[in-house]
Every structure is written in C-alpha cells, then in structure tokens.
Amino acid sequence: MRRKTSSHDSDFPASDPEATLALEAHIAACIGSVETVLHEIISERVHIDIHVVAPTPERDYYTLVTIGMSDRSMSVPSGLEEYRYTELMLCLPPDWPLPQLYETDVAEEHYWPIRCLKSLAHFPHTYDTWLWASHTVPNGDPPEAYAANTRLCGALISHPLLFGDDLITLRVRADKLVHFHSIIPIYKEEMDYKLEKGFDALIKRLDHVGVTELLDITRKNVAKTAPFGSIH
C-alpha cells in the first residue's frame, strides 16, 4: 500500500459528537456494556479512544473497539464514497493484562495490541489512504515483530468474524455510514502469501485452523504449515 503524508489543512482532531453517541450505543447493543475506555492523551487529526467490553460467559474474551477513526473520512477511491468511514476492533484472551485508565507504564508485551489498534486507526488519516477488508499493513519496513512475546508482524483487515451482521455497519445519518472491521495480526509469510495468492486464499487457510480477531500470539503460521497440502 502506497503511503504519503496527509495534506490536511489542520492537524487539530476532528470531532463528531453525534456519531460518538451513536457508536457507543451500537457497541453496547451488539457487543455488550463497555467496562472501561482507554483514552488517547495526545491526538492528531482524529482522537482515538478504545472502548473495552469485558469477557462474558457468551464471549469469553475482551473486545476492544475504536471510536474516533470515523470522525474524519478516509481517502477512498472514486466511486467508493460509501466506504469512507470505519472503526476497528480486535479481541484479547480473558487473562490478558490490560492497562488501567491513563496508565503508561505497561510492558510492551501487553500493550502492543492497543498500540496496533491506535496506529491503524490513525493510518489512513496520516497517509491520505483508506483501510478495508483484504488490506494488510506491515509493522514497519521490513516488518518487525510487534513485541518480544510474538512473531506476528503485520495486520490483516477483515470483516468481523466473531460477531453477527448487526454489528458490521451503523448508519449515523444520511451522509455517514460507519463500517466495522476487525484486525487479525499475521506473520510475514502470511502477508507474502496474501500478496501472491490473494485475500480469499489466505482467509480460507486462516479459517481452516480457526483464526479470528481473537488474538493468539503463538498460533500456527498457516503459510508455513499448509492445511490443504504444500504451498505451490
């Protein structure tokens, strides 16, 4: 994905209070009550807060959802204006150590999924681009592992896999349809495989071994151990 620095006239964070209220209600209705909000302290162009829904008997994992990414429209290709607004989400195991409100002294091994969410939410506004299902974003060039506790080094943007269709979109008003996308952290070999074989081929392999937006930092690398035989 080609990157260029944003040419917005102002770096002051955008704000859409109507959308914020609607998104909060949508998260509560489709996922569950928000336990805490991880507020961004310093923001440019958009202010990203991460809303955390605690594990429940039905969904035994944390669900983290951004609010604020959709305060500005993304630079989508011509004809795709309906896809200008999105928010991102990922899920963490129930024993994952989450930071407390405004806590900054957090080990990177525990904080990197939050950093990843925030970085990707800022990405399209920083580089005048867009994010959509099938896009991959490496963690640096060349890609580096997110932290010492994993070899995952990139993000695959996907439609949410653990949630119903009622979550996927929210019509805030006539001119603003917000889409929800999930982040699936992936390995370098999986990024390379997707570039060679395509999104559908990679998703098929991931689905075969049960990979979703629920983070597993030591999961099988599906581009190394092929579930349907050797890679050609």
VENVEN-V105809 format. One line per field, one symbol per residue. ss: DSSP state (2 for helix, 1 for strand, 0 for the rest). A space follows every 50 residues. Layout:
BEGIN
ss->???
END
This chain:
BEGIN
ss->00000000000000002222222222222200011111000000000011 11100000001111111022200000000022201111111110000000 00000002222222222222222222000000000111000000000000 00011111100000222211111001111111111102222222222022 22222222000001000000000000000000
END
